[in-house]
Amino acid sequence: MFVPERQAQIIAYLQTHRRATVAELAALLDSSESTIRRDLQELEQAHQLKRTHGGAVLDDHASYEPTWQEKGGEHADAKARIGTTAAALVEDGDTVLIDAGTTTWHIGVQLRDRPITVVTNSLAVANELSTGFAGQLVVLGGELRPTTGAFVGPFTEQMLRQLHVDILFLGANGMHEGGVTTPNAVEAATKRAMVAAAKHVVVASDVSKIGQTSFVHVCSWDAVHTLVTDAKVGDESFARALHDNHVAVRTPSAVERG
């Protein structure tokens, strides 16, 4: 088992059981206790859990996940401007994959009149484009997470493995120098499958998410081509990470695809 897969299973177990011992995790994952201890150390350094004597507990701050309704009212103007900016990256005839989220929903709104194909795991985006959409709509199936309105899990990932899209709009709960993060392990795995299916990966998120670290790592900046956000990136270390990984930054005043 690869390290990211094993660590994702550790996180998923903690999200269900809240705490675990090294021995429990070693037996569950058919790994040595020394391997599990190294995993717990790395996950603690990534602010995804807290180690205890002989085990680990869930980091409640990192794993907190607001509902779609709670997020919808936050930074609404910024999200709308990001939606307009991101939509300008789409060319007629493109196949566009839209992740679930309140910011990405605004992108879907801006694409209603475009002759494109939209693929989405978002119940909200699917509802928005179910009538009056000028293009073709493909909705990914899977397990619906009521908190985020996202279809996720093995069935969703299986569908994504069969797709190749021109551009992905990916949401984020947190962004830091190491990449994009989200609170839920299953949703993170679905997001990673989206990244693998896309020719051009665009992270769409407002600047309030910069410096925030949620529970689960989704992808590093070397997997991302463009960040669309609402204002200039002021965090120097974060800006350096984008520059070093050749990530183009687009704000409402600069909308052309890089």
Backbone as a ProteinNet text record, in pm:
[ID]
protein_1_A
[PRIMARY]
MFVPERQAQIIAYLQTHRRATVAELAALLDSSESTIRRDLQELEQAHQLKRTHGGAVLDDHASYEPTWQEKGGEHADAKARIGTTAAALVEDGDTVLIDAGTTTWHIGVQLRDRPITVVTNSLAVANELSTGFAGQLVVLGGELRPTTGAFVGPFTEQMLRQLHVDILFLGANGMHEGGVTTPNAVEAATKRAMVAAAKHVVVASDVSKIGQTSFVHVCSWDAVHTLVTDAKVGDESFARALHDNHVAVRTPSAVERG
[TERTIARY]
84.6	0	88.7	57.8	136.1	109.3	206.2	196.3	71.5	44	-76.1	-205.2	-212.2	-332.5	-347.1	-235.9	-241.2	-277.9	-218.8	-247.9	-391.8	-444.1	-585	-677.1	-640.6	-722.9	-714.2	-598	-585.3	-678.7	-679.1	-764.6	-911.5	-948.4	-1087.5	-1130.5	-1042.6	-1073.7	-1095.1	-1009.1	-1022.9	-1149.1	-1188.5	-1312	-1433	-1425.4	-1536.2	-1527	-1405.4	-1388.2	-1329.9	-1284.5	-1232.1	-1093	-1059.9	-928.4	-890.9	-759.3	-712.8	-575.7	-543.2	-410.2	-323.2	-192.9	-99.8	-124.9	-150.3	-174.7	-300.2	-405.8	-528.8	-505.3	-435	-410	-317.3	-218.3	-126.6	-202	-293.9	-372.5	-469.5	-531.9	-629	-563.9	-443.9	-378.3	-269.5	-257	-157.5	-18.5	17.3	145.8	214.3	343.2	415.7	382.9	400.1	372.8	469.9	593.5	689.7	646.9	588.8	537.7	422.2	332	217.8	264.3	365.4	416.1	472.3	542.9	594.9	479.9	375.5	258.7	194.3	178.3	115.4	199.3	330.5	418.4	402.8	399.3	383.6	247	144.2	9.3	-6.3	61.8	58.4	131.2	243.3	317	234.7	144.3	54.7	-72.7	-78.5	-192.9	-321.7	-309.4	-428.5	-475	-390.7	-428.2	-335.5	-367.2	-281.5	-239.7	-109.5	-62	-84.2	-115.3	-129	-33.8	-26.8	57.9	-0.3	70.4	26.8	-74.5	-102.6	-202	-220.8	-343.8	-373.5	-521.7	-554	-692.6	-715.4	-839.8	-877.6	-847.4	-795	-776.1	-907.1	-984.4	-1119	-1117.1	-1014.7	-1010.5	-991.1	-898.3	-868.8	-982.7	-1059.2	-1163	-1300.2	-1311.3	-1441.4	-1481.5	-1607.1	-1655.8	-1789	-1791.9	-1918.1	-2009.6	-2139.8	-2235	-2231.9	-2295	-2304.3	-2376.1	-2480.3	-2557.5	-2473.7	-2394.3	-2309.2	-2204.6	-2143.7	-2040.4	-2098.1	-2223.5	-2283	-2291.3	-2309.5	-2321.9	-2189.7	-2080.4	-1949.8	-1882.9	-1836	-1761	-1837.6	-1967.8	-2052.7	-2011.1	-1978.5	-1937.7	-1807.8	-1713.5	-1585.7	-1607.1	-1693.7	-1719.4	-1785.7	-1875.3	-1939.9	-1838.5	-1744.2	-1641.3	-1546	-1516.1	-1434.2	-1506.9	-1638.2	-1717.4	-1708.8	-1720.8	-1712.1	-1572.6	-1470.7	-1332.1	-1300.1	-1340.8	-1312.2	-1385.5	-1510.2	-1588.7	-1524.1	-1451.7	-1384.6	-1269.9	-1225.9	-1121	-1173.4	-1304.6	-1367	-1388.8	-1355.9	-1378.5	-1498.4	-1571.3	-1684.5	-1638.8	-1717.8	-1684.8	-1606.3	-1560	-1483.9	-1570.4	-1503.3	-1564.5	-1513.2	-1605.1	-1571.5	-1617.5	-1526.9	-1558.3	-1566.8	-1680.6	-1702.9	-1719.5	-1631.3	-1634	-1750	-1790.5	-1893.9	-1837.2	-1917.7	-1875	-1952.2	-1951.6	-2026.4	-1957.7	-1824.7	-1754.1	-1770.3	-1754.6	-1768	-1911.6	-2009.3	-2148	-2162	-2094.3	-2099.6	-2041.6	-1943.5	-1889.2	-1995.8	-2065.8	-2174.2	-2280.2	-2313.8	-2412.8	-2366.5	-2238.4	-2184.5	-2173.2	-2184.7	-2169.4	-2302.7	-2412.5	-2545	-2566.3	-2514.8	-2543	-2432.8	-2340.8	-2227.8	-2249.2	-2211.5	-2223.9	-2108	-2116.4	-2009.4	-2071.8	-1987.4	-2030.8	-1982.7	-2073.9	-2039.9	-2058.7	-1954.5	-1958.9	-1944.8	-2029	-2022.1	-2062.8	-2005.6	-2050	-2129.4	-2167.7	-2237.8	-2387.8	-2462.9	-2608.6	-2658	-2595.9	-2638.2	-2611.6	-2494.6	-2463.7	-2556.1	-2581.6	-2672.8	-2812.5	-2860	-2991.5	-2991.2	-2884.2	-2873.6	-2879.1	-2815.6	-2805.3	-2906	-2997.2	-3091.4	-3193.8	-3218.6	-3310.6	-3248.2	-3271.4	-3225.9	-3077.6	-3006.9	-2863.8	-2839.1	-2749.4	-2724.3	-2638.7	-2575.2	-2486.2	-2540.1	-2447.2	-2481.7	-2437.4	-2523.1	-2493.9	-2475.5	-2364.7	-2337.1	-2320.1	-2401.5	-2395.6	-2331.7	-2226.8	-2158.3	-2239.7	-2255.3	-2326.8	-2234.5	-2289	-2210.2	-2289.2	-2219.4	-2282.7	-2294.2	-2413	-2434.2	-2400.8	-2310.5	-2279.5	-2368.6	-2466.2	-2558.5	-2488.4	-2376.7	-2306.5	-2261.3	-2208.5	-2152.5	-2231.8	-2331.5	-2405.9	-2320.9	-2221.5	-2129	-2153.1	-2149.3	-2148.1	-2002.4	-1973.8	-1835.6	-1828.1	-1706.1	-1685.8	-1643.3	-1635.3	-1583.2	-1658.6	-1791.6	-1868.4	-1835.8	-1825	-1789.7	-1650.3	-1557.1	-1419.3	-1410	-1490.6	-1490.9	-1534.6	-1636.4	-1681	-1572.6	-1507.6	-1404.3	-1285.8	-1253.6	-1141.7	-1167	-1291.5	-1326.4	-1336.4	-1309	-1328.8	-1196.9	-1196.1	-1086.9	-1150.9	-1127.1	-1191.9	-1088.4	-1134.5	-1043.5	-1001.1	-1095	-1064.8	-1146	-1081.4	-1145.4	-1145.2	-1259.3	-1267.5	-1282.2	-1176.3	-1165.8	-1182.4	-1268.2	-1286.4	-1185.5	-1171.8	-1076	-1127.6	-1114.9	-1144.5	-1023.3	-905	-781.7	-674	-586.1	-473	-350.5	-240.2	-113.9	-1.1	121.8	235	240.7	190.4	195.8	87	-15.9	-122.2	-261.4	-356	-499.1	-545.3	-632.3	-681.5	-832.9	-891.6	-1035.7	-1060.5	-1173.7	-1192	-1220.2	-1270.4	-1320.5	-1234.1	-1195	-1104.5	-1168.7	-1296.2	-1362.7	-1377.7	-1414.4	-1427	-1290.8	-1185.8	-1051.3	-1012.3	-1045.9	-1013.8	-1087.4	-1211.7	-1287.3	-1225.6	-1182.5	-1116.1	-988.1	-911.7	-789.1	-819.4	-928.9	-969.8	-1008.1	-1066	-1097.9	-970.4	-872.5	-745.7	-683.5	-688.5	-629.5	-701.4	-828.5	-907.8	-895	-828.5	-831.1	-699.6	-712.9	-597.2	-547.3	-640.3	-607.1	-679.8	-604.2	-662.4	-663.4	-782	-799.8	-855.8	-784.5	-837.4	-909.4	-1033.7	-1114.9	-1148.3	-1088.7	-1108.5	-1069.9	-1139.9	-1109.3	-987.7	-928.4	-801.9	-813.8	-934.3	-949	-904.8	-899.9	-858.7	-706.7	-632.7	-486.6	-435.3	-346.1	-293.4	-378.2	-491.7	-579	-543.6	-540.4	-511.5	-626.1	-698.6	-803.4	-743.4	-827.6	-783.8	-704.2	-746.1	-690.9	-626.9	-508.7	-438.6	-506.4	-533.3	-594.4	-487.4	-413.3	-308.5	-207.1	-88.7	15.4	2.6	75.6	63.9	122.2	206.4	259.1	153.8	36.8	-73.7	-172.5	-148.7	-241.9	-180.4	-262.8	-216	-251.8	-369.6	-418.9	-490.9	-468.5	-547.9	-629.9	-762.1	-850.4	-896.9	-865	-901.5	-947.8	-990.2	-1057.6	-965.5	-841	-750.2	-606.5	-514.8	-373.8	-329.9	-246	-193.8	-87.2	-111.6	-18.4	80.7	47.7	134.3	257.1	376.9	497.4	535.1	529	567.2	468.6	340.1	238	259.2	284.1	308.6	432.3	533.4	655.4	626.7	543	508	436	347.1	277.8	376.9	465.1	564.1	656.1	702.8	795.1	731.1	598.8	527.3	456.7	490.9	440.3	287.3	227.9	82.4	47.3	-32.3	-78.3	-187	-183.7	-285.3	-374.6	-504	-601.8	-695	-712.3	-804.8	-908.5	-1011.6	-1113.8	-1060.9	-937.4	-883.7	-796.5	-776.9	-693.4	-755.3	-817	-902	-860.5	-753.5	-715.8	-646.2	-667.6	-607.2	-456.7	-382.3	-237.4	-185.1
-119	0	124.8	220.6	342.6	431.7	516.2	601.2	690.4	765	850.8	771.8	651.4	569.5	525.8	482.6	438.6	554.8	671.1	785.9	833.2	823	859.6	766	637.6	543.5	570	613.1	652	768.4	868.2	985.3	945.8	860.4	816.7	741	659.3	584.3	680.1	780.6	876.7	960.9	990.9	1067.7	989.6	856.9	773	745	714.5	666.5	770.9	883.8	996.8	972.1	849.5	819.5	676.4	646.4	511.4	490.7	365.7	332.8	289.7	294.1	248.7	102.5	22.5	-120.7	-144	-68.4	-82.1	-49.7	58.6	101.1	4.2	-49	-145.7	-270.8	-318.5	-436.5	-407.4	-291	-253.3	-242.3	-186.8	-158.1	-258.2	-363.4	-468.9	-408.5	-320.4	-252	-267.1	-240.2	-247.3	-124.6	-138.5	-25.9	89	57.6	164.3	245.2	176.8	246.4	338.5	288.2	368.5	490.2	472.5	586.4	694.4	653.2	751.4	823.6	747.7	809.8	912.2	876.2	968.2	1093.2	1078	1193.6	1287.4	1231.6	1313.5	1380.8	1309.1	1366.1	1475.4	1460	1565.6	1689.8	1670.8	1784	1857.7	1784.6	1845	1899.1	1897.1	1950.9	1875.4	1744.6	1665.1	1580.3	1563.1	1490.1	1532.7	1482.9	1507.7	1372.6	1354.1	1229	1228	1112.1	1089.7	976.9	946.4	834.6	704.3	646.5	518.9	528.1	649.9	659.3	800.7	832.3	964.1	994.5	1124.2	1169.5	1266.7	1285.5	1376.7	1520.2	1598	1742.3	1810.1	1849.7	1902.4	2028.5	2113.6	2237	2206.3	2116.5	2084.6	2010.1	1932.8	1849.2	1916.5	2037.9	2105.7	2137.7	2108.8	2130	2205	2331.9	2405.7	2349.8	2368.5	2321	2411.5	2362	2440.1	2571.8	2565.1	2685.8	2785.7	2734.3	2823.1	2890.8	2815	2871.2	2965.5	2942.4	3022.1	3170.4	3203	3342.5	3411.6	3334.7	3392.2	3443.2	3567.4	3625	3608.9	3632.5	3608	3694.4	3821.3	3909	3860.1	3819.7	3768.6	3642.9	3554.8	3430.5	3457.9	3555.1	3590.4	3644.8	3727	3781	3671.9	3577.7	3463.4	3382.2	3367	3292.5	3353.5	3484.7	3554.1	3540.7	3556.7	3547.5	3407.2	3308	3169.3	3129	3171.5	3135	3186.5	3297.8	3354.2	3266.4	3169.8	3077.6	2966.7	2953.9	2846.6	2891.6	2803.4	2830	2750	2804	2731.1	2594.6	2492.5	2356.9	2280	2347.8	2280.2	2180.7	2081.7	1994.5	2040.8	2079.2	2147.4	2062.8	2034	1959.7	2058.2	2058.6	2153.3	2077.6	2103.9	2045.5	2104.3	2033.9	2085.5	2196.4	2298.1	2407.6	2534.1	2628.3	2751.7	2843.9	2844	2925.2	2866	2736	2671.2	2678.8	2687.3	2705.7	2835.6	2940.6	3068	3053.6	2966.2	2942	2877.7	2779.8	2715.6	2815	2908.1	3011.4	3091.1	3125.5	3207.2	3131.3	2999.4	2918	2874	2922.7	2877.3	2895.2	3000.4	3032.7	2987.1	2905.5	2866.1	2729.7	2713.4	2583.6	2491.1	2435	2351	2226.8	2134.2	2019.8	2039.8	2035.1	2046.9	1911.2	1867.3	1746.4	1791	1742.3	1789.3	1680.7	1689.4	1606	1689.6	1809.5	1903.2	1899.5	1869.5	1871	2011.3	2114.2	2252.6	2295.7	2261	2295.6	2220.2	2093.3	2014.1	2076.6	2118.7	2184	2314.9	2391.7	2519.9	2503.5	2398.8	2380.5	2279.8	2232.5	2128.8	2180.7	2311.8	2371.6	2498.6	2523.2	2647.2	2654.4	2543.8	2541.4	2521.4	2601.7	2596.6	2477.9	2411.5	2300.9	2167.2	2073.2	1937.7	1919.3	1857.3	1837.4	1689.4	1656	1519.8	1524.3	1447.9	1447	1316.9	1330.8	1214.4	1155.3	1024.5	957.5	926	861.2	825.3	848	852.7	879.1	1030	1076.8	1219.8	1256.6	1354.9	1408.7	1530.9	1521.3	1633.1	1761.6	1749.3	1867.9	1958.6	1897.8	1976.6	1965.4	1876.8	1857.3	1795.7	1714.5	1654.8	1505.4	1454.5	1310.5	1265.5	1168.8	1127.1	975.2	925.8	784.8	702.4	569.9	481.1	487.9	499.3	505.2	633.6	744.4	871.8	863	807.5	795.8	703	596.7	505.6	578.5	661.4	740.2	836.8	901	999.3	935.5	811.5	743.7	718.9	727.4	706.6	837.4	950.1	1080.6	1153.6	1238.8	1331.3	1466	1565.5	1695.2	1802.3	1910.1	2019.3	2101.1	2126.2	2215.6	2174.4	2176.9	2146.9	2271.5	2300.1	2403.9	2333.8	2344.1	2272	2367.8	2331.9	2412.2	2374.9	2461	2436.5	2493.1	2415.7	2467.3	2536.4	2492.8	2552.7	2547.5	2649.9	2654.8	2700.4	2629.1	2669.8	2636	2657.3	2636.7	2495.3	2398.8	2259.1	2217.6	2300.4	2266	2295.1	2214.5	2232.7	2128.4	2168.9	2076.6	2085.8	1981.3	1974.7	1891.5	1907.2	1837.5	1687.6	1638.6	1501.7	1414.2	1296.6	1209.2	1153.4	1117.3	1061.3	1168.3	1288.8	1397.2	1432.7	1424.1	1451.1	1351.5	1225.3	1123	1149.4	1194.3	1227.6	1348.2	1447	1563	1522	1430.2	1384.4	1314.3	1239.5	1174.8	1278.7	1389.8	1499	1558.3	1582.1	1637.5	1546.7	1417.1	1321.1	1320.2	1361.3	1356.8	1482.3	1585.4	1717.2	1752.8	1817.6	1870.4	1998.9	2082.7	2211.9	2221	2233.2	2234	2376.2	2423.4	2557.7	2546.3	2599.1	2609.9	2743.6	2740.5	2861.3	2881.2	2984.1	3005	3147.2	3203.9	3341.3	3344	3462.1	3474.8	3442.5	3438.6	3403.8	3260.2	3177.1	3036.3	3021	3123.7	3116.2	3110.5	3016.4	2997.9	2906.1	2859.9	2767.9	2623.9	2535.4	2394.7	2309.5	2245.9	2152.5	2013.4	1918.9	1787.8	1706.3	1708	1614.2	1687.7	1644.7	1698.2	1647.6	1738.8	1702.2	1690.6	1796.1	1794.1	1903.3	1886.8	1988	2086.1	2197.3	2301	2258.4	2154.6	2109.3	2038.9	2010.6	1951.6	2056.5	2183.5	2292.6	2385.8	2432.9	2526	2671.5	2692.2	2828.3	2838	2947.9	2983.2	3105.8	3094.9	3209.8	3252.8	3375.8	3426.9	3571.3	3631.1	3761.3	3880.3	3857.6	3969.8	3921.5	4016.1	3982.7	3898.1	3798.9	3713.2	3789.3	3812.5	3890.9	3808.5	3681.6	3594	3557.7	3600.7	3583.8	3437.5	3357.4	3216.5	3141.8	3177.2	3115.5	3157.5	3286.1	3335.6	3270.4	3247.6	3183.1	3038.4	2969.3	2831.3	2826.4	2923.4	2929.4	2956.2	3051.5	3087.3	2969.8	2901.3	2790.1	2674.5	2663.6	2555.8	2603.5	2726.1	2781.7	2789.8	2824	2840.3	2984.4	3002.4	3135.7	3180.8	3307.9	3362.8	3457.6	3435.6	3518.9	3582.8	3713.7	3787.7	3851.9	3915.3	3976.7	4075.3	4119.6	4212.8	4145.1	4012.8	3939.9	3804.2	3785.7	3669.9	3576.2	3602.1	3517.1	3390.1	3280.8	3153.7	3160.4	3114.7	3113.5	2976
0	0	0	-87.7	-95.1	26.7	59.1	178.2	175.8	66.4	67.1	89.6	31	47.8	193.1	254	393.5	486.2	461	545.8	528.3	407.2	384.9	462.4	471.3	546.8	697	742.8	884.2	914.4	827.3	846.5	843.7	747.2	736.4	862.6	917	1039.2	1156.6	1167.8	1276.8	1262.4	1138.8	1120.6	1169.9	1162.9	1209.5	1358.7	1407	1544.7	1639.6	1584.7	1661.8	1720.9	1757.7	1812.9	1776.9	1782.1	1752.2	1813.2	1844.3	1892.7	1774.4	1796	1692.6	1660.1	1762	1740.6	1655.8	1683.8	1605.3	1459	1434	1295.9	1223.9	1295.8	1235.2	1191.6	1276.8	1242.4	1128.1	1132.7	1030.3	892.3	887.1	759.9	724.2	806.2	780.8	763.7	855.9	853.1	987.8	991.8	1118.5	1203.5	1334.1	1423.2	1398.1	1359.6	1331	1208.5	1108.9	990.3	1027.7	1111.2	1154.5	1234	1318.7	1396.5	1305.6	1199.4	1103.2	1033.2	998	934.4	1027.5	1152.7	1248.9	1268.1	1268.6	1281.6	1162.5	1040.4	920.4	916.7	957	955.8	1060.8	1174.7	1276.4	1226.1	1157.3	1101.5	997.7	931.3	832.9	897.5	1031.7	1107.6	1078.4	1053.5	1022.1	1140.2	1242	1362.8	1476.2	1595.4	1711.3	1768.8	1785	1843.1	1994.2	2046.3	2190	2227.3	2354.9	2398.1	2341.9	2246.1	2189.6	2077.7	2029.9	1922.6	1872.1	1832.8	1777.6	1793.1	1792	1796.4	1681.6	1649.6	1542.6	1582.3	1488.6	1508.7	1472.5	1571.2	1545.6	1460.5	1479.4	1400.5	1252.9	1223	1083.5	1016.9	1095.6	1036.1	1032.3	1089.3	1086.9	944	912.8	777.6	781.7	741.1	737.3	630.8	647.7	547.3	424.3	316.9	193.5	221.6	303.5	335.5	415.5	510	589.8	501.7	412.3	325.6	222.2	181.8	74.8	107.6	235.3	274.2	302.8	305.4	333.9	206.1	209.1	96.7	-36.2	-30.7	-148	-267.7	-244.1	-354.6	-417.9	-333.9	-384.7	-468.3	-421.6	-494.5	-629.2	-632.7	-759.1	-859.3	-811.8	-901.3	-948.6	-859.9	-900.3	-1007.1	-990.1	-1088.5	-1226.4	-1234.3	-1363.3	-1423.3	-1340.7	-1387.1	-1436.8	-1359.4	-1396.7	-1523.3	-1538	-1656.3	-1784.9	-1774.9	-1892.5	-1941.7	-1860.6	-1902.3	-1993.9	-2000.5	-2078.7	-2222.5	-2314.7	-2456.9	-2505.3	-2602.4	-2658.2	-2708	-2676.6	-2715.6	-2611.4	-2505.5	-2399.8	-2323.4	-2267.4	-2167.7	-2031.9	-1944.5	-1819	-1700.9	-1610.3	-1488.3	-1372.7	-1303	-1193.7	-1062.6	-969.7	-835.8	-756.3	-651.4	-561.9	-474.4	-447.8	-361.9	-394	-301.4	-323.5	-423.2	-425.8	-524.9	-664.1	-674.8	-805.9	-857	-766.5	-810.5	-889.8	-846.5	-919.2	-1060.3	-1076.3	-1210.4	-1298	-1242.4	-1316.9	-1361.7	-1273.4	-1307.7	-1429.5	-1432.6	-1541	-1672.9	-1668.1	-1789.4	-1849.6	-1798.3	-1843.3	-1993.5	-2049.9	-2190	-2285.5	-2238.2	-2320.6	-2385.5	-2513	-2582.5	-2544.7	-2426.3	-2372.1	-2308.9	-2268.1	-2188.4	-2045.9	-1950.6	-1809.3	-1742.9	-1674.6	-1592.6	-1447.4	-1358.7	-1220.1	-1121	-1001.3	-889.4	-789.8	-829.8	-741.4	-765.1	-661.2	-672.6	-704.8	-645.3	-668	-812.1	-866.4	-1005.1	-1099.9	-1070.5	-1154.5	-1156.6	-1040.3	-1034.5	-1113.1	-1099.5	-1168.3	-1319.4	-1372.1	-1516.7	-1571.8	-1487.6	-1532.2	-1632.7	-1630.8	-1728.5	-1785	-1912.2	-1974.5	-2002.4	-1991.3	-2016.9	-2166.3	-2223.7	-2367.3	-2408.8	-2313.5	-2346.5	-2301	-2281	-2237.5	-2093.4	-2011.4	-1869.7	-1840.4	-1774	-1728.4	-1576.7	-1504.6	-1358.6	-1312	-1230.9	-1176	-1061.8	-1062.3	-954.6	-838.6	-736.7	-620	-493.4	-381.1	-251.8	-230.7	-199.3	-177.9	-34.6	-18.7	112.9	136.5	227.1	249.3	293.3	364.3	414.4	300.6	194.1	83.8	-45.6	-49.6	-174	-283.2	-244.4	-341	-351.9	-474.8	-497.6	-492.4	-406.1	-383.6	-370.8	-361.6	-332	-451.7	-434.1	-538.3	-671	-666.2	-791.7	-868	-796.3	-859.5	-920.9	-846.3	-894.9	-1015.6	-1016.3	-1131	-1257.9	-1247.2	-1362.4	-1408.1	-1311.7	-1345.3	-1417.4	-1382.8	-1449.1	-1597.4	-1638.2	-1778.6	-1857.4	-1790.5	-1853.2	-1875.7	-1978.1	-2004.8	-2035.4	-1950	-1966	-1996.7	-2057.7	-2094	-1973.1	-1882.9	-1770.9	-1647.9	-1533.6	-1406.1	-1319.5	-1256.9	-1155.1	-1019.8	-940.7	-814.5	-697.1	-603.9	-483.6	-376.9	-275.1	-167.3	-36.3	72	205.5	265	221.9	270.2	163.3	163	70.9	148.2	131.7	193.8	97.5	139.6	48.8	-6.6	70.4	27.8	-67.6	-83.4	-177	-125	-172.6	-146.6	-45.9	47.8	149.8	163.9	223	245.4	371.1	440.2	568.2	559.1	446.1	440	349.7	398.2	324.2	197.1	204.8	87.4	-20.6	20.1	-76.5	-136.4	-55.6	-106.2	-214.4	-194.6	-294.4	-425.8	-416.3	-537.4	-607.4	-531	-589.7	-662.3	-602.9	-668.3	-799.9	-803.9	-929	-1033.9	-990.9	-1082.5	-1142.6	-1056.3	-1103.5	-1209.6	-1186	-1279.7	-1413.9	-1416.1	-1539.3	-1624.3	-1572.2	-1636.6	-1705	-1819.7	-1891.8	-1825.8	-1780.5	-1720.2	-1586.4	-1476.9	-1342.3	-1287.8	-1252.3	-1197.2	-1055.8	-958.9	-823	-812.4	-769.2	-756.1	-608.7	-547.2	-404.4	-366.8	-269.9	-229	-136.9	-122.8	-50.6	98.8	153.6	295.4	323	219.8	237.6	242.7	203	203.1	346.9	373.2	507.9	593.3	539.5	611.9	574	670.8	645.8	697.8	608.1	648.1	667.3	700.9	749.5	647.4	521.5	423.4	305.6	268.6	152.2	24.9	-67.5	-196.3	-304.4	-326.1	-427.8	-398.8	-453.7	-442.9	-558.1	-550.5	-652.7	-786.9	-787.2	-915.6	-1000.5	-941.7	-1017.2	-1066.8	-1032.1	-1062.4	-1166.2	-1259.4	-1361.8	-1329.8	-1270.9	-1248.2	-1114.6	-1044.4	-926.7	-961.9	-947.6	-965.6	-826.9	-790.1	-659.6	-673.2	-562.7	-571.4	-551.9	-509.8	-483.2	-496	-495.9	-506.9	-387.2	-415.6	-310	-232.2	-102.6	-23	57.1	81.3	159.2	76.1	119.7	38.8	18	123.2	109.6	21	31.8	-53.6	-199.2	-221.7	-357	-417.8	-335.6	-384.2	-425.9	-349.5	-384.8	-519.1	-542.7	-671.8	-784.2	-762.8	-864.4	-895.5	-793.2	-812.1	-887.9	-878.5	-947	-1074.5	-1117.1	-1243.4	-1247	-1132.6	-1125.2	-1160.4	-1264.3	-1302.1	-1204.6	-1166.5	-1076.4	-1154.9	-1147.8	-1217	-1114	-1124.4	-1040.2	-1131.7	-1076.1	-1162.9	-1265.1	-1254.2	-1352.3	-1457.7	-1446.1	-1542.9	-1568.6	-1683.2	-1703.3	-1816.2	-1882.4	-1991.9	-1942.1	-2010.9	-1971.2	-1990.3	-1886.5	-1895.7	-1929.7
[MASK]
++++++++++++++++++++++++++++++++++++++++++++++++++++++++++++++++++++++++++++++++++++++++++++++++++++++++++++++++++++++++++++++++++++++++++++++++++++++++++++++++++++++++++++++++++++++++++++++++++++++++++++++++++++++++++++++++++++++++++++++++++++++++++++++++++

